Amino acid sequence: MTSNSRPWRVAEWVGLLATPVLLVGLFQWPAPTLEILWNVVIPLVPASLLLTPLLWRNTCPLSTLNLHGNRISDAPWPPSWFVTAAPIIGIALFGALVPARRFLFNQNGTALAITILAVGVLAVLLGALFKARSGFCNAVCPVLPVERLYGQRPILKVGHTRCCTVCSATCIDPSPQQAPLVALGESLDSNRWLATPFGAFAAGFPGFVFGYFQTADGPLSSAASVYATVFLGAAASYAIIAVITGLARVSVVRILPVLAALAVGTYYWFAAPQLTATLGFGVPAGQAARILFTLFVFGWWVRAQSTTIPASASTT
C-alpha cells in the first residue's frame, strides 16, 4: 500500500533541496557543517530506522535522484548477474566508506562533498540503466543493508511512497519485516544464512560498529590501521555469532533482532555523548542520553521478540 499524501511529497522535496545546501556548507564552511552532520544529523538516523525504515526511504534524496534517472530512458530490468552481485557491491561500499570517515570524511568537507556528488550521479545513472529503483536503492546503495537490519521490526506503520513496481524481491518498502529474510534466500533453516552477503553483514555488524569507535580521527596515513581495527572487530563479531548459533541452534528469526540491537546499542553508547556535547550540553546530559537510547533500543528488542513476521509479503 502506498501513501501519496502531500506531506510526504513536501518532505521528499525538502530532502532533495537540502542536498545542495549541504554541499555548499561542506565547500564553504566545512568545520561546522561536518560537526552538525556527523554529530547531530547522522546519529538520529539509526533511531529513525528502528521506528521504521520508511521515514528515511520515503524522503532519501538519493532515492529521488534514482527515480528521476528513470526519466532519461525506458530502461530494462537488471540482468541476473547484477542482481547477484549488487548486495556484495553495496556491502563493500559501506565497508569502504564508513571507516574512511576517520581519516578523510570527518575532517575534509571537500572530499565528502565530492563523494556525495559522485554517489548522486551514480544513483541517476543506475536509474537510467535499470527500471524503478532496481539499480541503486534496492541494489548497490551502501546504506541498504543497515536499513534491512535496523528496519526489520518497525514500530510505526508507514505507507511507502516511492513506487509500486516489482523491482526487487528484497525491497524493504512493502514489508520491512519480510525483506531481511528474503535477502537470506533459502538458508533460513540452517546456519547457511551466515554465508549469504546480508547474513555475513548482519553477524559482523556489531563488531564493525565497536571497532569503528576504537579508532580516532587522524591523517590519511592512519587508513590501514583504521581498516584493520574495524574489520578485526567485524571478524570477531562474525566468529562469535557463528559459534553461538551453531552451539545453541538459535534461529535466524531470533538472532537478527539481537544483532540489530547490539549494533545500534553500541553505536549510541559512543555517539550519544558526542550528540549532546555538540548541542552544548555537559557530561551529565551525555550520560543521560546514553541511558535513554539504551532503554529505547532495549524496548525495541523486547517488542521485536513478540512481533509476528508475515508468512509472505507482496513486493508490489
ROTI-626587 format. One record per residue (C-alpha): x, y, z. Coordinates in steps of 0.001 Angstrom, whole numbers, padded with zeros to 6 digits, always signed. Each point is the difference from the previous one (the first is absolute). Layout:
BEGIN
XYZ/...
//
This chain:
BEGIN
+000000+000000+000000/+001424+003370-000974/-000444+003331+001685/-000322+002985-002332/-000815+002696+002529/+001274+003487-000632/+002147+000120+003182/+002109-002890-001289/+000465+001722-003347/+001046+003183+001777/+002438-001970+002168/+001393-001669-003127/+000764+003336-001636/+001351+001482+003221/+002445-002910+000162/+001027+000549-003619/+000416+003767+000394/+001954-000487+003230/+002719-001808-001947/+001388+003062-001840/-000181+001921+003280/+002119-002728+001609/+002453+000064-002900/+000404+003786+000231/+000586-000320+003732/+002630-002692-000515/+001834+002128-002555/-000327+003396+001701/-000294-000719+003739/+001353-003537+000388/+000763-000053+003742/-003475+000884+001377/-001767-001882-002778/+001939-003199+000698/-000580+000324+003738/-003760+000427-000393/-000254-002728-002630/+002012-002697+001781/-000828+000808+003625/-003654+001091-000225/-001703-000998-003272/+001509-003429-000622/-000521-001222+003613/-003745+000471-000461/-000135-002388-002970/+000403-003362+001831/-002831+000873+002414/-002212+000978-002943/+000728-003356-001679/-001091-001830+003147/-003255+001977-000078/-000386-000866-003692/+002439+000020-002918/-002654+001690-002109/+000520+003333+001766/+003355+000083-001751/-000797-001941-003155/-003000+002204-000810/+002119+003152+000144/+003569-001039-000888/+001354+002432-002630/+002036-002757-001652/-003203-001986-000458/-001605+003053-001592/+002957+000346-002362/-000153-003715-000800/-003637+000332-001057/+000684+003153-002015/+002567-002027-001912/-002894-002143-001266/-001125+002971-002069/+003151-000062-002096/-000799-003269-001742/-002446-002881-000129/+002375-002299+001841/-000284-003790+000411/+000129-002023+003202/+003538-000834+001147/+001563-003272-001201/+000397-002920+002370/+003741+000521+000445/-000615+003539+001251/-002698-001151+002419/+002423-002590+001409/+002948+002382+000254/-001904+003047+001288/-000175-000977+003715/+003730-000694+000059/+000731+003327-001692/-002193+001924+002442/+001571-001638+003060/+003491+000582-001432/-000792+003688-000522/-001273+000267+003565/+003116-001717+001328/+002227+002353-001978/-001778+003283+000688/-000846-000193+003715/+003548-000580+001327/+001175+002712-002403/-001774+002480+002254/+002902-000289+002425/+002754+001037-002381/-001944+002021-002559/-003702+000805+000210/-000176+001152+003634/+002559+002708-000738/-000103+000779-003700/-003196+001674-001168/+001131+000172-003622/+000712-003736-000163/-003399-000804+001528/-001803+002384-002363/+001687-001536-003051/-000904-003496+001228/-003653+001006+000507/-000073+001456-003505/+001533-003186-001435/-002550-002218+001764/-002801+002297-001176/+001183-000302-003605/+000207-003775+000437/-003615-000068+001255/-001172+001948-003068/+001991-002148-002439/-001261-003258+001487/-003516+001432-000150/+000549+000580-003717/+001420-003508-000496/-002572-001999+001984/-003689+000371+000782/-001388+001568+003173/+002513-000273+002862/+001351-003402-001003/+003429+001377-000917/+000876+002036+003085/-002390+000251+002976/-000918-003697+000032/+003373-001166-001265/+003357+001708+000626/-000953+002762+002452/+002566-000291+002834/-002631+000861+002630/-002394-002754-001135/+001370-002828+002215/-000286+002279+003055/-003573+000894-000969/-000814-003708-000221/+001575-000842+003348/-001341+002924+002031/-003356+000162-001753/-000968-003661+000459/-002509+000624+002835/-001383+003512-000593/-001900+001671+002817/-001970+002300-002279/-002183-001003-002936/+000777+002283-002917/-001065-000387-003616/+002646+000002-002726/-000115+002938-002393/+002709-000634-002546/-001388-002559-002439/-002110-003125-000162/+001872-001822-002737/+001527-003406+000619/+003659+000965-000341/+001506-002172+002736/-001245-002946+002029/+002002+001319+002940/-001376+003545-000120/-000595+001238+003532/-002939+002265-000737/-002952-002430-000285/+001041-002074+003031/+003024+000998+002115/-000539-003134+002122/+000240-002390-002919/+002778+001683-002006/+002972-001200+002125/-001202-003605-000154/-000495+000194-003755/+003530+001399-000278/+001302-003127+001750/-001589-002204-002656/-000504-003698+000672/+002454-000202+002907/-002380+000830+002856/-000234-003505+001450/+003742-000444+000516/+003159+001958+000709/+000464+000493-003727/-001482+003466+000446/+003411+001026+001358/+001482-000636-003447/-002374+002381-001779/+001086+003632-000566/-002666+001454+002282/+000453-002742+002598/+003747+000607+000187/-000607+003740+000251/-002540-000384+002804/+002209-002355+002024/+003039+002235-000316/-001714+003357+000392/+000020+000330+003822/+003778-000540+000001/+000364+002336-002974/-001692+002794+001978/+002057-000730+003117/+003220-000094-002021/-000777+003351-001603/-000291+001668+003398/+003345-001471+001088/+001666+002184-002633/+000482+003757-000061/+000054+002685-002654/+003449+000290-001512/+002002+000591-003179/-000246-001994-003197/+002989-002038+001127/-002195-001566+002721/-002304-001626-002579/+001540-003480+000245/-000231+000006+003787/-003621+001184-000089/-001076-002684-002460/+001884-002697+001917/-001675+000945+003295/-003495+000266-001451/+000155-003246-001953/+001641-001866+002877/-003031+000983+002079/-002331-001171-002761/+001843-003317-000338/-000123-000601+003761/-003721+000782+000056/-000639-002370-002906/+001984-002804+001656/-001822+000397+003319/-003426-000014-001642/+000946-003035-002113/+001021-001939+003115/-003064+001051+001999/-002472-000824-002746/+001769-003288-000692/+000031-001153+003617/-003319+001416+001185/-001775-000455-003346/-001600+003423+000270/-002304+000671-002936/+000838+002844-002343/-003396+001551+000765/+001096+000344+003636/+003608+000975-000570/-000572+002814-002524/-001725+002322+002533/+002786-000757+002496/+002618+001014-002556/-001868+003212-000797/-000379+000883+003683/+003678-000705+000709/+001160+002120-002932/-002259+002990+000607/+000489-000208+003776/+003775+000053-000455/-000314+002923-002375/-001983+002131+002437/+002248-000891+002929/+002775+001890-001777/-002000+002473-002119/-002461+001282+002608/+002598+002041+001962/+001287+001490-003272/-003549+000997-000906/-000702+001783+003278/+003447+001636+000082/-000500+001421-003494/-003335+001438+001135/+001778+001750+002868/-000952-002251+002901/+002384-001295+002645/+001188-003469+000988/-003096-000859+002107/-002206+000561-003043/+002185-002369-001990/-000385-002715+002610/-003745+000601+000131/-000181-000269-003804/+001843-003316+000174/-002548-001334+002447/-002972+001254-002009/+001279-001477-003264/+000835-003282+001756/-003519-000216+001387/-001433+000808-003421/+002058-002731-001689/-000827-002513+002733/-003696+000812-000331/+000260-000465-003762/+001647-003406+000500/-002633-001147+002542/-002746+001021-002399/+001805-001783-002842/-000181-003298+001872/-003790+000085-000069/-000387+001360-003523/-001440-002464-002489/+001702-000088-003368/-002333-000263-003004/+000132-003403-001649/+000457+001758-003323/+000149+003531-001271/-001104+001610-003180/+002651+001882-001917/-002445+002149-001866/
//
